[in-house]
Amino acid sequence: MKSLFLGAALLAGLMAGTGSMARAQCAFDQSVPNANAVLDDPRPAVSIDFTDEFELNEVRVVALADNSLRPTDWTRPAAQVRATSFRVTEPLPPGKYLIEWNGYLRRHFHADGGSIPFTVAAAGDAPPEPSPAAAPPAGAAPRIGSDLRYPALLGAGAPPPGR
């Protein structure tokens, strides 16, 4: 009987612990530049949108080559925000960088933060413009997911209708 009670108590604790983790929310919604973007502008304009009002405590740009901070014109807001924007004030040399942010999501009672990696390309190394996709022949049904790793799981491996 004692072991049954102990087992039930452990199970209840496990469920309570995982339930609270599942309720945690991340404040990040989207950004410019997007994660892993390759930029040709060495002084990018940056914007970060959040899902809820967020007490934003710090935003910084870090060069990954030497972990140095790069100057920006960001200032800490006096109130909670749903977005922030700023510019890098000195040209960034070609290389890899992180936009790091942290603060407190009061609505969900927890600290939150993250990083957005991006690259500044050397002059002439900017990624080529994507070429427009060829239009499918008239009347052809598009085959979604044919270039996916497991296309059959999404129905792309199924034969076309009528066969």
C-alpha positions in Angstrom: 0.0 0.0 0.0 2.9 2.4 0.8 4.5 1.7 -2.6 1.2 2.4 -4.3 0.9 5.7 -2.5 4.5 6.6 -3.4 4.0 5.7 -7.0 0.8 7.8 -7.2 2.6 10.7 -5.6 5.6 10.4 -8.1 3.2 10.2 -11.0 1.3 13.3 -9.8 4.5 15.2 -9.4 5.7 14.2 -12.9 2.4 15.3 -14.5 2.4 18.6 -12.6 6.0 19.3 -13.7 5.5 18.5 -17.3 2.2 20.5 -17.3 3.9 23.6 -16.2 6.6 23.2 -18.8 4.0 22.8 -21.5 2.4 26.1 -20.5 5.6 28.1 -20.8 5.3 30.5 -23.8 8.0 32.0 -25.9 7.6 35.8 -26.6 9.4 35.8 -30.0 7.2 36.0 -33.1 9.3 37.2 -36.1 12.2 39.4 -37.0 14.0 41.3 -39.7 16.5 40.0 -40.5 15.1 36.5 -40.4 17.1 33.7 -38.7 20.1 32.7 -40.9 19.6 35.5 -43.3 22.6 36.6 -45.5 22.7 40.4 -45.7 24.6 42.7 -48.0 24.0 45.7 -45.9 26.7 46.2 -43.2 24.5 48.5 -41.2 21.2 46.6 -41.1 18.0 47.8 -39.7 16.7 45.3 -37.1 13.2 44.7 -35.9 11.8 42.0 -33.5 8.1 41.3 -33.0 6.8 39.6 -29.9 3.7 37.5 -29.3 2.7 39.4 -26.1 3.6 42.5 -24.3 7.2 42.0 -23.2 9.4 43.7 -20.7 12.5 44.0 -22.9 15.6 44.3 -20.8 18.4 43.9 -23.3 19.1 43.7 -27.0 22.6 43.4 -28.4 24.4 42.4 -31.6 27.4 40.0 -31.0 30.1 39.1 -33.6 30.6 35.4 -33.4 34.3 35.6 -34.5 35.4 37.2 -31.2 32.2 37.5 -29.1 32.5 41.3 -29.3 29.5 43.6 -29.0 28.6 45.8 -31.9 27.2 49.3 -31.2 23.5 49.9 -31.9 21.1 52.8 -31.3 18.7 50.5 -29.3 17.4 52.0 -26.0 15.6 50.1 -23.3 11.9 51.0 -23.4 10.2 52.3 -20.2 7.1 50.1 -20.7 6.3 46.7 -22.0 6.4 46.4 -25.8 5.2 44.1 -28.6 8.0 45.1 -30.9 11.4 46.8 -31.0 13.6 48.2 -33.8 17.0 49.7 -34.0 20.0 50.0 -36.3 23.6 48.9 -36.1 25.5 52.2 -35.8 28.9 51.1 -37.2 29.4 49.0 -40.4 29.7 45.3 -39.6 32.6 43.5 -41.3 31.7 40.4 -43.2 31.0 37.5 -40.9 28.5 35.8 -38.6 26.5 37.6 -35.9 23.8 37.1 -33.4 21.0 39.5 -32.3 20.4 38.5 -28.6 17.4 39.7 -26.6 16.1 39.0 -23.1 13.5 40.2 -20.8 10.4 39.1 -18.8 7.0 38.0 -20.1 4.8 39.1 -17.2 1.7 37.6 -18.6 3.2 34.1 -18.3 5.4 34.9 -15.2 8.8 33.9 -16.7 12.0 35.3 -18.2 12.4 34.9 -21.9 15.1 35.5 -24.5 16.7 34.2 -27.6 19.1 34.9 -30.4 18.7 35.4 -34.1 21.8 34.3 -36.2 22.6 36.2 -39.4 25.6 36.7 -41.7 26.9 39.8 -43.4 28.3 38.9 -46.8 31.5 40.3 -48.2 31.1 42.6 -51.2 30.2 40.5 -54.2 29.3 37.5 -52.0 25.6 38.4 -51.6 23.4 35.4 -52.3 22.0 35.4 -55.9 18.4 36.5 -56.4 16.2 33.4 -56.4 15.1 32.5 -59.9 11.3 32.3 -60.4 10.0 28.7 -60.4 8.9 27.3 -63.7 5.2 27.4 -64.2 3.6 23.9 -64.2 2.0 22.8 -67.5 -1.6 23.9 -67.9 -4.0 21.4 -66.2 -1.2 19.8 -64.2 -1.8 19.2 -60.5 1.1 20.4 -58.3 3.0 17.7 -56.4 3.5 19.1 -53.0 6.5 17.9 -51.0 8.4 16.0 -53.7 11.7 17.4 -52.5 11.1 16.5 -48.8 13.1 13.9 -47.0 10.1 11.7 -46.3 7.6 12.7 -49.1 5.4 9.7 -48.7 4.5 10.7 -45.2 2.9 13.9 -46.6 1.1 12.1 -49.5 3.7 13.2 -52.1 4.6 9.6 -52.8 1.0 8.7 -53.6 0.1 8.2 -57.3 -1.7 11.1 -59.0 -5.5 10.9 -58.9 -7.0 8.7 -61.6 -4.2 6.1 -61.7 
